[in-house]
């Protein structure tokens, strides 16, 4: 990992802010709500996943992408893939 000082949830929010060009209210971001319901479209979501894969040096299987529709789900997945 590139920056061990930040939590995975903080990094994911930073990635969202950098990659999502829609109107997402980051001050009131609900980690349990669907990212789509919060303004993230499918193209932006795919870009976010690509950056996450690069940042964490992991590959997210297509078969589970639909399950990773919240910040919380992304954090849980990343934690499961990066913890030793």
Secondary structure, DSSP 8 states (H G I E B T S, - for coil): ---TTS-HHHHHHHHHHHH--S---GGG--TTS-TGGGT--HHHHHHHHHHHHHHHT----GGGGGG--SHHHHHHHHHHHH--
